[in-house]
Amino acid sequence: MAAVAALDVEQFRRSDRRLTPQRQAVLKAFLELSREHPTAESIYEAARRYCPTVGLATVYRSLDLFVQMGLIQKAPSLNGTARYDTQRVPHDHFVCLKCGRIYEFHKAQQPEADGEFDEKGFQVFNTSTIYFGYCPSCRQ
C-alpha cells in the first residue's frame, strides 16, 4: 500500500494539482478502505481521523479529481451511490442483488489495454465486466 501511495504522490507532483493536507487525508482514507469499494461518506469518516477539518464537499471534490487523474475509478453499485475502486489491476466485479456487496474477480485473460480491438480504430484503456447475482451468504 505504501508503494501505491508513493505512486499517487508522484503523480500529483507531475501534475499542476496540489496535494493539500485534505487531499492527502482523503487519499489515505481511500487506500485504507479500498478493498471495500468505499462510498464517499465512509471515506469522509476515515479521512476525518487524519484531518479533522476536512469537509464532505472536499471529499467529493477530491474523489472527482482522483477519478479525473486516473488514480481511482467509480465502481458499479446497485442503488446509484458512488463507490470507488483502484485502477491498478484490471478486474471484474460481482454485485450481490440482496446485500449490495461488491466482490472482485481477477481473470487470467484480459484484453490488451492500450490496444486496438478492431479495424475501426477504437483504443481500449481498461475493461470491466459486472456480474449480478447472490453471494454465498445471501443464497442461504
C-alpha positions as a Markdown table, in Angstrom:
| # | Residue | x | y | z |
|---|---|---|---|---|
| 1 | Met | 0.0 | 0.0 | 0.0 |
| 2 | Ala | 2.9 | 2.4 | 0.6 |
| 3 | Ala | 4.1 | 1.9 | -2.9 |
| 4 | Val | 0.6 | 2.8 | -4.2 |
| 5 | Ala | 0.6 | 5.9 | -2.1 |
| 6 | Ala | 4.1 | 6.9 | -3.2 |
| 7 | Leu | 3.0 | 6.5 | -6.9 |
| 8 | Asp | -0.1 | 8.6 | -6.3 |
| 9 | Val | 2.0 | 11.4 | -4.6 |
| 10 | Glu | 4.4 | 11.3 | -7.5 |
| 11 | Gln | 1.5 | 11.7 | -10.0 |
| 12 | Phe | 0.5 | 14.8 | -8.1 |
| 13 | Arg | 4.0 | 16.2 | -8.3 |
| 14 | Arg | 4.0 | 15.8 | -12.1 |
| 15 | Ser | 0.6 | 17.4 | -12.4 |
| 16 | Asp | -0.4 | 21.0 | -11.8 |
| 17 | Arg | -2.5 | 20.0 | -8.8 |
| 18 | Arg | -1.6 | 20.5 | -5.2 |
| 19 | Leu | -1.7 | 17.6 | -2.8 |
| 20 | Thr | -3.2 | 19.5 | 0.1 |
| 21 | Pro | -3.5 | 18.1 | 3.6 |
| 22 | Gln | -7.2 | 17.5 | 3.0 |
| 23 | Arg | -6.5 | 15.6 | -0.3 |
| 24 | Gln | -3.8 | 13.6 | 1.5 |
| 25 | Ala | -6.3 | 12.6 | 4.2 |
| 26 | Val | -8.8 | 11.6 | 1.5 |
| 27 | Leu | -6.2 | 9.6 | -0.4 |
| 28 | Lys | -5.0 | 7.9 | 2.8 |
| 29 | Ala | -8.6 | 7.0 | 3.8 |
| 30 | Phe | -9.4 | 5.7 | 0.4 |
| 31 | Leu | -6.3 | 3.4 | 0.4 |
| 32 | Glu | -7.2 | 2.2 | 3.9 |
| 33 | Leu | -10.7 | 1.3 | 2.7 |
| 34 | Ser | -10.1 | 0.4 | -1.0 |
| 35 | Arg | -10.8 | -3.3 | -0.6 |
| 36 | Glu | -14.3 | -2.5 | 0.5 |
| 37 | His | -15.2 | -0.3 | -2.6 |
| 38 | Pro | -15.9 | 2.6 | -0.2 |
| 39 | Thr | -18.5 | 5.3 | -0.6 |
| 40 | Ala | -17.6 | 9.0 | -0.3 |
| 41 | Glu | -19.3 | 9.0 | 3.2 |
| 42 | Ser | -17.2 | 6.2 | 4.5 |
| 43 | Ile | -14.0 | 7.8 | 3.1 |
| 44 | Tyr | -15.1 | 11.0 | 4.8 |
| 45 | Glu | -15.4 | 9.3 | 8.2 |
| 46 | Ala | -12.0 | 7.8 | 7.8 |
| 47 | Ala | -10.4 | 11.0 | 6.5 |
| 48 | Arg | -11.5 | 12.9 | 9.5 |
| 49 | Arg | -9.1 | 10.9 | 11.6 |
| 50 | Tyr | -6.2 | 12.2 | 9.6 |
| 51 | Cys | -7.5 | 15.8 | 9.0 |
| 52 | Pro | -10.4 | 16.7 | 11.4 |
| 53 | Thr | -11.2 | 19.8 | 9.4 |
| 54 | Val | -11.9 | 18.0 | 6.1 |
| 55 | Gly | -15.5 | 18.5 | 4.9 |
| 56 | Leu | -17.7 | 16.2 | 3.0 |
| 57 | Ala | -17.8 | 18.5 | 0.0 |
| 58 | Thr | -14.0 | 18.4 | -0.1 |
| 59 | Val | -14.1 | 14.6 | 0.0 |
| 60 | Tyr | -16.4 | 14.6 | -3.1 |
| 61 | Arg | -14.3 | 17.1 | -5.0 |
| 62 | Ser | -11.1 | 15.2 | -4.1 |
| 63 | Leu | -12.6 | 11.9 | -5.3 |
| 64 | Asp | -13.8 | 13.5 | -8.5 |
| 65 | Leu | -10.2 | 14.9 | -9.0 |
| 66 | Phe | -8.7 | 11.5 | -8.3 |
| 67 | Val | -11.0 | 9.9 | -10.9 |
| 68 | Gln | -10.1 | 12.6 | -13.5 |
| 69 | Met | -6.4 | 12.0 | -12.8 |
| 70 | Gly | -6.8 | 8.2 | -13.3 |
| 71 | Leu | -5.8 | 7.4 | -9.7 |
| 72 | Ile | -9.1 | 5.7 | -8.9 |
| 73 | Gln | -12.4 | 4.8 | -10.7 |
| 74 | Lys | -16.0 | 4.6 | -9.8 |
| 75 | Ala | -17.2 | 1.1 | -9.1 |
| 76 | Pro | -20.6 | -0.4 | -10.0 |
| 77 | Ser | -23.3 | -0.3 | -7.4 |
| 78 | Leu | -27.0 | -1.2 | -7.3 |
| 79 | Asn | -28.5 | 1.9 | -5.7 |
| 80 | Gly | -26.6 | 4.6 | -7.6 |
| 81 | Thr | -24.4 | 5.5 | -4.7 |
| 82 | Ala | -20.9 | 6.1 | -6.0 |
| 83 | Arg | -18.4 | 3.6 | -4.8 |
| 84 | Tyr | -14.7 | 3.9 | -5.6 |
| 85 | Asp | -12.1 | 1.4 | -6.7 |
| 86 | Thr | -8.4 | 1.3 | -7.6 |
| 87 | Gln | -7.3 | 1.0 | -11.2 |
| 88 | Arg | -4.1 | -0.9 | -10.6 |
| 89 | Val | -5.0 | -4.3 | -12.0 |
| 90 | Pro | -7.9 | -4.9 | -14.5 |
| 91 | His | -10.6 | -6.9 | -12.8 |
| 92 | Asp | -14.3 | -7.7 | -13.0 |
| 93 | His | -17.0 | -7.2 | -10.3 |
| 94 | Phe | -19.8 | -9.2 | -8.8 |
| 95 | Val | -22.6 | -7.3 | -7.2 |
| 96 | Cys | -24.9 | -9.1 | -4.8 |
| 97 | Leu | -28.5 | -8.3 | -5.6 |
| 98 | Lys | -29.6 | -8.8 | -2.0 |
| 99 | Cys | -26.9 | -7.2 | 0.2 |
| 100 | Gly | -25.3 | -5.0 | -2.4 |
| 101 | Arg | -21.8 | -6.0 | -1.5 |
| 102 | Ile | -19.2 | -5.8 | -4.3 |
| 103 | Tyr | -16.7 | -8.6 | -4.9 |
| 104 | Glu | -13.7 | -8.5 | -7.2 |
| 105 | Phe | -12.7 | -11.2 | -9.7 |
| 106 | His | -9.4 | -11.2 | -11.5 |
| 107 | Lys | -9.5 | -13.0 | -14.8 |
| 108 | Ala | -6.5 | -14.9 | -16.1 |
| 109 | Gln | -7.0 | -13.4 | -19.6 |
| 110 | Gln | -7.8 | -9.7 | -20.1 |
| 111 | Pro | -8.0 | -7.9 | -23.4 |
| 112 | Glu | -4.9 | -5.9 | -24.1 |
| 113 | Ala | -5.1 | -2.4 | -22.6 |
| 114 | Asp | -3.9 | 0.4 | -24.9 |
| 115 | Gly | -4.5 | -1.9 | -27.9 |
| 116 | Glu | -6.9 | -1.6 | -30.8 |
| 117 | Phe | -9.6 | -4.2 | -30.7 |
| 118 | Asp | -10.8 | -3.9 | -34.3 |
| 119 | Glu | -10.2 | -2.2 | -37.6 |
| 120 | Lys | -12.4 | 0.8 | -36.8 |
| 121 | Gly | -9.7 | 2.3 | -34.6 |
| 122 | Phe | -11.2 | 2.1 | -31.1 |
| 123 | Gln | -8.5 | 2.1 | -28.4 |
| 124 | Val | -9.1 | 0.2 | -25.2 |
| 125 | Phe | -7.7 | 1.6 | -21.9 |
| 126 | Asn | -9.5 | -0.6 | -19.5 |
| 127 | Thr | -12.2 | -3.3 | -19.4 |
| 128 | Ser | -14.7 | -4.3 | -16.8 |
| 129 | Thr | -17.5 | -6.9 | -16.6 |
| 130 | Ile | -20.1 | -6.7 | -14.0 |
| 131 | Tyr | -21.9 | -9.9 | -12.8 |
| 132 | Phe | -25.1 | -9.7 | -10.8 |
| 133 | Gly | -26.5 | -12.4 | -8.6 |
| 134 | Tyr | -26.4 | -13.6 | -5.0 |
| 135 | Cys | -23.3 | -14.0 | -2.8 |
| 136 | Pro | -22.8 | -17.2 | -0.8 |
| 137 | Ser | -24.2 | -15.6 | 2.4 |
| 138 | Cys | -27.4 | -14.3 | 0.7 |
| 139 | Arg | -28.0 | -17.6 | -1.1 |
| 140 | Gln | -28.6 | -19.4 | 2.3 |
